[in-house]
Amino acid sequence: MAQKKKKKSDKGSNSGEISKNRKALRDYTISTKFEAGIELKGTEVKSIRQGMINIADSFARVENGQVFLYGCDIQPWQTAGEWFNHASKRPRRLLLNKKEILKLDYESGQKGCTIPGLRVYWVGRRVKVEIGIGKGKDFADKRHDLKAKTELREAAREMARFNRR
């Protein structure tokens, strides 16, 4: 009997979102999003597969024509020795095109703009990071977003109640 070949689209356990930064979406208005590769060591990838990553306080910065991700916490892999393990909060280089780096550099130079890390996810066997150009929200903006969210929730609840009849 012939065995089935595994397609490239079958991602197995490495599919989907690994970690999400909900705090960034609450505190910033994101205007543009970028998908970036991330330069990792072997033990970091193994730790990410176990779900030991936190990007809640992560942000990117452009330095000397390269983009680095700061504040991304990848816990050390437990079964590796001290020599082979990685530092948990070290800056990690992001892999972007030259045009994207120049755009990030220009936009982050504007007053009040920053580059928060939004989410980490798998694309095939590779780990990708989504970063965005964000401008900080003030209290009124957060309150307006909360009000819009509750109105949508109430409308959906009313529609569901109406459809049950």
NULUM-649036 format. One line per field, with one value per atom (N, C-alpha, C): residue number from 1; residue in three letters; atom name; x, y, z. Coordinates in nm, 3 decimals. Layout:
<mardrens>
pos NUM  ...
code Ala  ...
site CA  ...
px X  ...
py Y  ...
pz Z  ...
</mardrens>
This chain:
<mardrens>
pos 1  1  1  2  2  2  3  3  3  4  4  4  5  5  5  6  6  6  7  7  7  8  8  8  9  9  9  10  10  10  11  11  11  12  12  12  13  13  13  14  14  14  15  15  15  16  16  16  17  17  17  18  18  18  19  19  19  20  20  20  21  21  21  22  22  22  23  23  23  24  24  24  25  25  25  26  26  26  27  27  27  28  28  28  29  29  29  30  30  30  31  31  31  32  32  32  33  33  33  34  34  34  35  35  35  36  36  36  37  37  37  38  38  38  39  39  39  40  40  40  41  41  41  42  42  42  43  43  43  44  44  44  45  45  45  46  46  46  47  47  47  48  48  48  49  49  49  50  50  50  51  51  51  52  52  52  53  53  53  54  54  54  55  55  55  56  56  56  57  57  57  58  58  58  59  59  59  60  60  60  61  61  61  62  62  62  63  63  63  64  64  64  65  65  65  66  66  66  67  67  67  68  68  68  69  69  69  70  70  70  71  71  71  72  72  72  73  73  73  74  74  74  75  75  75  76  76  76  77  77  77  78  78  78  79  79  79  80  80  80  81  81  81  82  82  82  83  83  83  84  84  84  85  85  85  86  86  86  87  87  87  88  88  88  89  89  89  90  90  90  91  91  91  92  92  92  93  93  93  94  94  94  95  95  95  96  96  96  97  97  97  98  98  98  99  99  99  100  100  100  101  101  101  102  102  102  103  103  103  104  104  104  105  105  105  106  106  106  107  107  107  108  108  108  109  109  109  110  110  110  111  111  111  112  112  112  113  113  113  114  114  114  115  115  115  116  116  116  117  117  117  118  118  118  119  119  119  120  120  120  121  121  121  122  122  122  123  123  123  124  124  124  125  125  125  126  126  126  127  127  127  128  128  128  129  129  129  130  130  130  131  131  131  132  132  132  133  133  133  134  134  134  135  135  135  136  136  136  137  137  137  138  138  138  139  139  139  140  140  140  141  141  141  142  142  142  143  143  143  144  144  144  145  145  145  146  146  146  147  147  147  148  148  148  149  149  149  150  150  150  151  151  151  152  152  152  153  153  153  154  154  154  155  155  155  156  156  156  157  157  157  158  158  158  159  159  159  160  160  160  161  161  161  162  162  162  163  163  163  164  164  164  165  165  165
code Met  Met  Met  Ala  Ala  Ala  Gln  Gln  Gln  Lys  Lys  Lys  Lys  Lys  Lys  Lys  Lys  Lys  Lys  Lys  Lys  Lys  Lys  Lys  Ser  Ser  Ser  Asp  Asp  Asp  Lys  Lys  Lys  Gly  Gly  Gly  Ser  Ser  Ser  Asn  Asn  Asn  Ser  Ser  Ser  Gly  Gly  Gly  Glu  Glu  Glu  Ile  Ile  Ile  Ser  Ser  Ser  Lys  Lys  Lys  Asn  Asn  Asn  Arg  Arg  Arg  Lys  Lys  Lys  Ala  Ala  Ala  Leu  Leu  Leu  Arg  Arg  Arg  Asp  Asp  Asp  Tyr  Tyr  Tyr  Thr  Thr  Thr  Ile  Ile  Ile  Ser  Ser  Ser  Thr  Thr  Thr  Lys  Lys  Lys  Phe  Phe  Phe  Glu  Glu  Glu  Ala  Ala  Ala  Gly  Gly  Gly  Ile  Ile  Ile  Glu  Glu  Glu  Leu  Leu  Leu  Lys  Lys  Lys  Gly  Gly  Gly  Thr  Thr  Thr  Glu  Glu  Glu  Val  Val  Val  Lys  Lys  Lys  Ser  Ser  Ser  Ile  Ile  Ile  Arg  Arg  Arg  Gln  Gln  Gln  Gly  Gly  Gly  Met  Met  Met  Ile  Ile  Ile  Asn  Asn  Asn  Ile  Ile  Ile  Ala  Ala  Ala  Asp  Asp  Asp  Ser  Ser  Ser  Phe  Phe  Phe  Ala  Ala  Ala  Arg  Arg  Arg  Val  Val  Val  Glu  Glu  Glu  Asn  Asn  Asn  Gly  Gly  Gly  Gln  Gln  Gln  Val  Val  Val  Phe  Phe  Phe  Leu  Leu  Leu  Tyr  Tyr  Tyr  Gly  Gly  Gly  Cys  Cys  Cys  Asp  Asp  Asp  Ile  Ile  Ile  Gln  Gln  Gln  Pro  Pro  Pro  Trp  Trp  Trp  Gln  Gln  Gln  Thr  Thr  Thr  Ala  Ala  Ala  Gly  Gly  Gly  Glu  Glu  Glu  Trp  Trp  Trp  Phe  Phe  Phe  Asn  Asn  Asn  His  His  His  Ala  Ala  Ala  Ser  Ser  Ser  Lys  Lys  Lys  Arg  Arg  Arg  Pro  Pro  Pro  Arg  Arg  Arg  Arg  Arg  Arg  Leu  Leu  Leu  Leu  Leu  Leu  Leu  Leu  Leu  Asn  Asn  Asn  Lys  Lys  Lys  Lys  Lys  Lys  Glu  Glu  Glu  Ile  Ile  Ile  Leu  Leu  Leu  Lys  Lys  Lys  Leu  Leu  Leu  Asp  Asp  Asp  Tyr  Tyr  Tyr  Glu  Glu  Glu  Ser  Ser  Ser  Gly  Gly  Gly  Gln  Gln  Gln  Lys  Lys  Lys  Gly  Gly  Gly  Cys  Cys  Cys  Thr  Thr  Thr  Ile  Ile  Ile  Pro  Pro  Pro  Gly  Gly  Gly  Leu  Leu  Leu  Arg  Arg  Arg  Val  Val  Val  Tyr  Tyr  Tyr  Trp  Trp  Trp  Val  Val  Val  Gly  Gly  Gly  Arg  Arg  Arg  Arg  Arg  Arg  Val  Val  Val  Lys  Lys  Lys  Val  Val  Val  Glu  Glu  Glu  Ile  Ile  Ile  Gly  Gly  Gly  Ile  Ile  Ile  Gly  Gly  Gly  Lys  Lys  Lys  Gly  Gly  Gly  Lys  Lys  Lys  Asp  Asp  Asp  Phe  Phe  Phe  Ala  Ala  Ala  Asp  Asp  Asp  Lys  Lys  Lys  Arg  Arg  Arg  His  His  His  Asp  Asp  Asp  Leu  Leu  Leu  Lys  Lys  Lys  Ala  Ala  Ala  Lys  Lys  Lys  Thr  Thr  Thr  Glu  Glu  Glu  Leu  Leu  Leu  Arg  Arg  Arg  Glu  Glu  Glu  Ala  Ala  Ala  Ala  Ala  Ala  Arg  Arg  Arg  Glu  Glu  Glu  Met  Met  Met  Ala  Ala  Ala  Arg  Arg  Arg  Phe  Phe  Phe  Asn  Asn  Asn  Arg  Arg  Arg  Arg  Arg  Arg
site N  CA  C  N  CA  C  N  CA  C  N  CA  C  N  CA  C  N  CA  C  N  CA  C  N  CA  C  N  CA  C  N  CA  C  N  CA  C  N  CA  C  N  CA  C  N  CA  C  N  CA  C  N  CA  C  N  CA  C  N  CA  C  N  CA  C  N  CA  C  N  CA  C  N  CA  C  N  CA  C  N  CA  C  N  CA  C  N  CA  C  N  CA  C  N  CA  C  N  CA  C  N  CA  C  N  CA  C  N  CA  C  N  CA  C  N  CA  C  N  CA  C  N  CA  C  N  CA  C  N  CA  C  N  CA  C  N  CA  C  N  CA  C  N  CA  C  N  CA  C  N  CA  C  N  CA  C  N  CA  C  N  CA  C  N  CA  C  N  CA  C  N  CA  C  N  CA  C  N  CA  C  N  CA  C  N  CA  C  N  CA  C  N  CA  C  N  CA  C  N  CA  C  N  CA  C  N  CA  C  N  CA  C  N  CA  C  N  CA  C  N  CA  C  N  CA  C  N  CA  C  N  CA  C  N  CA  C  N  CA  C  N  CA  C  N  CA  C  N  CA  C  N  CA  C  N  CA  C  N  CA  C  N  CA  C  N  CA  C  N  CA  C  N  CA  C  N  CA  C  N  CA  C  N  CA  C  N  CA  C  N  CA  C  N  CA  C  N  CA  C  N  CA  C  N  CA  C  N  CA  C  N  CA  C  N  CA  C  N  CA  C  N  CA  C  N  CA  C  N  CA  C  N  CA  C  N  CA  C  N  CA  C  N  CA  C  N  CA  C  N  CA  C  N  CA  C  N  CA  C  N  CA  C  N  CA  C  N  CA  C  N  CA  C  N  CA  C  N  CA  C  N  CA  C  N  CA  C  N  CA  C  N  CA  C  N  CA  C  N  CA  C  N  CA  C  N  CA  C  N  CA  C  N  CA  C  N  CA  C  N  CA  C  N  CA  C  N  CA  C  N  CA  C  N  CA  C  N  CA  C  N  CA  C  N  CA  C  N  CA  C  N  CA  C  N  CA  C  N  CA  C  N  CA  C  N  CA  C  N  CA  C  N  CA  C  N  CA  C  N  CA  C  N  CA  C  N  CA  C  N  CA  C  N  CA  C  N  CA  C  N  CA  C  N  CA  C  N  CA  C  N  CA  C  N  CA  C  N  CA  C  N  CA  C  N  CA  C  N  CA  C  N  CA  C  N  CA  C  N  CA  C  N  CA  C  N  CA  C  N  CA  C  N  CA  C  N  CA  C  N  CA  C  N  CA  C  N  CA  C  N  CA  C  N  CA  C
px 0.083  0.000  0.088  0.052  0.131  0.099  0.203  0.184  0.151  0.071  0.037  0.155  0.179  0.283  0.225  0.307  0.264  0.279  0.170  0.173  0.243  0.292  0.355  0.253  0.127  0.025  -0.010  0.021  -0.002  0.106  0.064  0.162  0.177  0.092  0.105  0.084  0.170  0.156  0.209  0.278  0.335  0.245  0.119  0.030  -0.040  -0.061  -0.139  -0.057  -0.130  -0.074  -0.008  0.106  0.180  0.150  0.163  0.144  0.089  0.009  -0.052  -0.034  -0.012  0.006  -0.123  -0.213  -0.342  -0.325  -0.223  -0.197  -0.163  -0.090  -0.053  -0.176  -0.269  -0.389  -0.480  -0.471  -0.550  -0.487  -0.353  -0.286  -0.247  -0.245  -0.199  -0.301  -0.304  -0.378  -0.278  -0.297  -0.202  -0.242  -0.148  -0.177  -0.130  -0.011  0.046  0.105  0.085  0.140  0.242  0.346  0.451  0.471  0.500  0.537  0.688  0.753  0.898  0.942  1.049  1.112  1.193  1.229  1.305  1.424  1.538  1.661  1.666  1.660  1.654  1.766  1.797  1.888  1.805  1.871  1.800  1.719  1.774  1.701  1.581  1.589  1.475  1.358  1.385  1.279  1.213  1.292  1.238  1.151  1.192  1.111  0.981  0.987  0.866  0.768  0.818  0.731  0.658  0.721  0.656  0.567  0.562  0.475  0.531  0.662  0.722  0.773  0.683  0.717  0.614  0.661  0.573  0.617  0.525  0.559  0.479  0.432  0.346  0.417  0.545  0.616  0.715  0.695  0.794  0.773  0.884  0.883  1.005  0.996  1.106  1.170  1.297  1.373  1.466  1.480  1.571  1.705  1.811  1.946  2.043  2.114  2.216  2.163  2.043  1.986  1.934  1.922  1.866  1.757  1.663  1.552  1.572  1.562  1.578  1.451  1.414  1.298  1.347  1.300  1.337  1.218  1.247  1.142  1.067  1.105  1.042  1.104  1.024  1.074  1.052  1.160  1.156  1.231  1.159  1.218  1.321  1.427  1.528  1.469  1.524  1.481  1.531  1.445  1.478  1.582  1.585  1.676  1.813  1.834  1.964  2.058  2.185  2.284  2.302  2.374  2.393  2.470  2.559  2.643  2.562  2.465  2.389  2.265  2.222  2.098  2.115  2.005  2.003  1.960  1.989  1.940  1.793  1.710  1.565  1.518  1.578  1.530  1.631  1.710  1.810  1.742  1.802  1.745  1.760  1.653  1.654  1.636  1.715  1.711  1.589  1.519  1.407  1.453  1.398  1.439  1.332  1.367  1.276  1.349  1.271  1.330  1.382  1.472  1.531  1.424  1.327  1.220  1.137  1.109  1.030  1.108  1.237  1.320  1.323  1.338  1.339  1.206  1.095  0.964  0.945  0.989  0.980  1.064  1.182  1.270  1.207  1.148  1.085  0.964  0.876  0.752  0.778  0.877  0.903  0.971  1.027  1.086  0.983  0.859  0.752  0.719  0.666  0.635  0.520  0.542  0.438  0.423  0.507  0.495  0.595  0.554  0.639  0.610  0.689  0.673  0.654  0.531  0.509  0.501  0.540  0.521  0.377  0.308  0.165  0.137  0.203  0.180  0.296  0.308  0.408  0.332  0.366  0.294  0.384  0.338  0.411  0.365  0.458  0.429  0.513  0.449  0.524  0.610  0.741  0.834  0.901  0.864  0.932  0.845  0.913  0.846  0.845  0.729  0.715  0.662  0.699  0.654  0.579  0.463  0.389  0.413  0.468  0.490  0.406  0.380  0.298  0.346  0.314  0.345  0.226  0.249  0.140  0.159  0.047  0.046  -0.036  0.013  -0.051  -0.191  -0.282  -0.419  -0.426  -0.513  -0.539  -0.664  -0.703  -0.811  -0.943  -0.969  -1.095  -1.103  -0.993  -0.992  -1.021  -0.961  -0.986  -1.132  -1.188  -1.328  -1.420  -1.386  -1.466  -1.463  -1.346  -1.334  -1.415  -1.412  -1.488  -1.638  -1.682  -1.824  -1.868  -1.786  -1.819  -1.825  -1.734  -1.732  -1.859  -1.902  -2.023  -2.147  -2.152  -2.266  -2.275  -2.161  -2.159  -2.203  -2.157  -2.195  -2.344  -2.402  -2.545  -2.627  -2.580  -2.651  -2.649  -2.537  -2.527  -2.618  -2.625  -2.711  -2.858  -2.899  -3.037  -3.070  -2.975  -2.997  -3.013  -2.932  -2.942  -3.074  -3.119  -3.246  -3.364  -3.355  -3.459  -3.466  -3.349  -3.345  -3.390  -3.390  -3.433  -3.584  -3.659  -3.806  -3.857
py -0.117  0.000  0.124  0.221  0.343  0.434  0.496  0.588  0.727  0.798  0.935  1.026  1.117  1.217  1.330  1.382  1.494  1.622  1.698  1.823  1.931  2.033  2.146  2.227  2.222  2.299  2.238  2.108  2.045  2.095  2.177  2.239  2.161  2.065  1.985  2.068  2.047  2.118  2.261  2.293  2.427  2.520  2.520  2.608  2.701  2.823  2.915  3.008  3.073  3.178  3.120  3.175  3.129  3.221  3.352  3.449  3.579  3.650  3.775  3.883  4.005  4.119  4.200  4.164  4.233  4.375  4.392  4.523  4.628  4.587  4.681  4.727  4.635  4.673  4.763  4.752  4.838  4.977  4.983  5.109  5.191  5.130  5.199  5.187  5.290  5.284  5.240  5.121  5.064  5.108  5.175  5.224  5.127  5.072  4.981  4.860  4.742  4.619  4.560  4.497  4.432  4.290  4.198  4.063  4.052  4.009  4.000  3.863  3.813  3.694  3.732  3.634  3.663  3.568  3.621  3.542  3.478  3.344  3.270  3.167  3.127  3.015  2.888  2.773  2.646  2.623  2.660  2.639  2.733  2.849  2.941  2.883  2.819  2.757  2.644  2.566  2.457  2.512  2.623  2.685  2.740  2.798  2.851  2.738  2.623  2.509  2.464  2.482  2.448  2.561  2.674  2.785  2.876  2.877  2.958  3.091  3.171  3.302  3.403  3.526  3.634  3.761  3.823  3.946  4.065  4.060  4.165  4.301  4.305  4.432  4.452  4.385  4.390  4.512  4.562  4.673  4.659  4.720  4.714  4.852  4.851  4.975  4.957  5.063  5.059  5.116  5.035  5.077  5.037  5.134  5.111  5.031  5.063  4.995  4.856  4.816  4.687  4.709  4.617  4.626  4.519  4.560  4.469  4.470  4.352  4.336  4.328  4.419  4.423  4.381  4.324  4.292  4.164  4.091  3.962  3.857  3.796  3.704  3.560  3.491  3.349  3.276  3.199  3.130  3.027  3.006  2.907  2.766  2.689  2.550  2.470  2.391  2.330  2.219  2.142  2.028  2.061  2.185  2.224  2.264  2.245  2.287  2.437  2.486  2.630  2.688  2.613  2.660  2.681  2.593  2.597  2.684  2.720  2.795  2.941  3.010  3.149  3.240  3.369  3.469  3.495  3.505  3.510  3.642  3.754  3.884  3.955  3.881  3.944  4.009  4.114  4.173  4.075  4.062  3.969  4.047  4.011  4.082  4.037  4.134  4.105  4.114  4.028  4.020  4.085  4.201  4.278  4.324  4.366  4.424  4.565  4.613  4.746  4.855  4.844  4.945  4.948  4.830  4.823  4.882  4.857  4.913  5.065  5.118  5.264  5.326  5.259  5.310  5.307  5.197  5.189  5.297  5.322  5.424  5.562  5.591  5.722  5.737  5.636  5.646  5.649  5.573  5.572  5.700  5.777  5.906  6.014  5.991  6.088  6.094  6.207  6.226  6.134  6.061  5.976  5.840  5.806  5.677  5.576  5.453  5.345  5.221  5.116  4.993  4.877  4.851  4.738  4.606  4.498  4.364  4.323  4.277  4.247  4.099  4.013  3.869  3.790  3.665  3.571  3.449  3.400  3.288  3.206  3.086  2.997  3.019  3.017  3.009  2.892  2.778  2.657  2.618  2.611  2.577  2.700  2.816  2.939  3.019  3.089  3.175  3.316  3.378  3.514  3.603  3.731  3.831  3.939  3.976  4.087  4.211  4.314  4.441  4.546  4.654  4.760  4.895  4.994  5.132  5.185  5.217  5.256  5.393  5.461  5.589  5.572  5.621  5.601  5.660  5.586  5.633  5.709  5.808  5.872  5.808  5.855  5.791  5.798  5.909  5.923  5.823  5.799  5.700  5.560  5.524  5.393  5.378  5.487  5.483  5.470  5.539  5.531  5.389  5.326  5.189  5.092  5.111  5.026  5.041  5.164  5.190  5.124  5.132  5.070  4.918  4.861  4.717  4.669  4.744  4.704  4.719  4.821  4.837  4.721  4.679  4.564  4.436  4.417  4.299  4.297  4.413  4.420  4.398  4.450  4.429  4.282  4.216  4.073  3.992  4.031  3.963  3.977  4.097  4.121  4.041  4.035  3.957  3.809  3.758  3.618  3.591  3.682  3.665  3.670  3.759  3.771  3.646  3.588  3.470  3.343  3.342  3.224  3.203  3.307  3.296  3.214
pz 0.000  0.000  0.000  -0.079  -0.088  0.030  0.083  0.195  0.141  0.217  0.178  0.207  0.114  0.137  0.220  0.307  0.390  0.310  0.300  0.225  0.305  0.234  0.302  0.380  0.336  0.406  0.541  0.561  0.690  0.787  0.881  0.970  1.100  1.125  1.246  1.371  1.469  1.596  1.588  1.480  1.467  1.387  1.413  1.340  1.438  1.395  1.475  1.561  1.646  1.731  1.855  1.889  2.007  2.125  2.101  2.208  2.149  2.227  2.181  2.287  2.242  2.332  2.336  2.426  2.435  2.490  2.572  2.633  2.528  2.423  2.318  2.241  2.214  2.140  2.224  2.356  2.443  2.456  2.463  2.493  2.371  2.252  2.132  2.019  1.936  1.810  1.705  1.650  1.554  1.414  1.345  1.211  1.103  1.116  1.017  1.088  1.028  1.085  0.989  1.045  0.968  1.020  0.929  0.967  0.956  1.062  1.064  1.111  1.052  1.104  1.226  1.306  1.427  1.433  1.470  1.479  1.618  1.619  1.745  1.753  1.876  1.900  1.912  1.908  1.911  2.037  2.152  2.277  2.287  2.221  2.222  2.145  2.032  1.953  2.032  2.103  2.184  2.297  2.356  2.462  2.405  2.285  2.223  2.192  2.149  2.122  2.248  2.364  2.490  2.541  2.469  2.506  2.613  2.631  2.737  2.682  2.626  2.571  2.618  2.644  2.687  2.615  2.541  2.469  2.520  2.643  2.697  2.702  2.730  2.741  2.627  2.516  2.408  2.319  2.267  2.172  2.083  1.966  1.870  1.859  1.820  1.803  1.683  1.603  1.488  1.532  1.514  1.552  1.441  1.386  1.283  1.164  1.118  1.002  1.030  1.156  1.194  1.297  1.304  1.399  1.506  1.633  1.746  1.830  1.881  1.967  2.112  2.195  2.336  2.421  2.537  2.634  2.605  2.503  2.473  2.565  2.648  2.749  2.704  2.667  2.634  2.744  2.822  2.937  2.890  2.969  2.931  2.923  2.831  2.814  2.932  2.994  3.122  3.114  3.007  3.002  2.944  2.902  2.847  2.960  2.937  3.036  3.035  3.133  3.146  3.028  2.971  2.862  2.734  2.707  2.583  2.591  2.711  2.725  2.686  2.670  2.627  2.742  2.728  2.823  2.792  2.895  2.871  2.810  2.846  2.796  2.707  2.633  2.546  2.426  2.368  2.246  2.129  2.051  1.937  1.808  1.708  1.581  1.500  1.442  1.354  1.210  1.126  0.987  0.900  0.843  0.758  0.632  0.532  0.412  0.441  0.357  0.375  0.373  0.280  0.272  0.399  0.453  0.576  0.693  0.699  0.806  0.798  0.676  0.660  0.699  0.663  0.700  0.852  0.917  1.062  1.129  1.075  1.131  1.121  1.007  0.988  1.078  1.081  1.158  1.309  1.356  1.500  1.545  1.452  1.485  1.509  1.468  1.490  1.639  1.682  1.824  1.867  1.975  2.033  1.968  1.871  1.803  1.860  1.865  1.911  1.828  1.846  1.769  1.867  1.912  2.004  1.929  1.998  1.945  1.968  1.863  1.875  1.899  1.821  1.841  1.782  1.828  1.779  1.731  1.612  1.555  1.464  1.428  1.339  1.196  1.102  0.960  0.909  0.894  0.862  0.980  0.957  1.065  1.124  1.078  1.120  1.218  1.308  1.404  1.347  1.344  1.294  1.406  1.398  1.495  1.419  1.468  1.408  1.494  1.431  1.500  1.431  1.500  1.443  1.486  1.406  1.440  1.519  1.645  1.733  1.793  1.812  1.880  2.007  2.118  2.247  2.254  2.318  2.338  2.470  2.475  2.603  2.664  2.781  2.855  2.779  2.709  2.635  2.521  2.454  2.345  2.398  2.512  2.570  2.610  2.666  2.708  2.588  2.478  2.354  2.298  2.298  2.248  2.334  2.465  2.556  2.532  2.509  2.483  2.352  2.248  2.120  2.134  2.213  2.235  2.307  2.409  2.482  2.396  2.309  2.219  2.120  2.067  1.976  2.047  2.170  2.246  2.274  2.312  2.339  2.212  2.099  1.973  1.934  1.951  1.920  2.013  2.139  2.235  2.196  2.153  2.110  1.984  1.890  1.768  1.801  1.891  1.930  1.999  2.083  2.152  2.055  1.954  1.854  1.767  1.733  1.647  1.718  1.849  1.924  1.916  1.889  1.888  1.777
</mardrens>
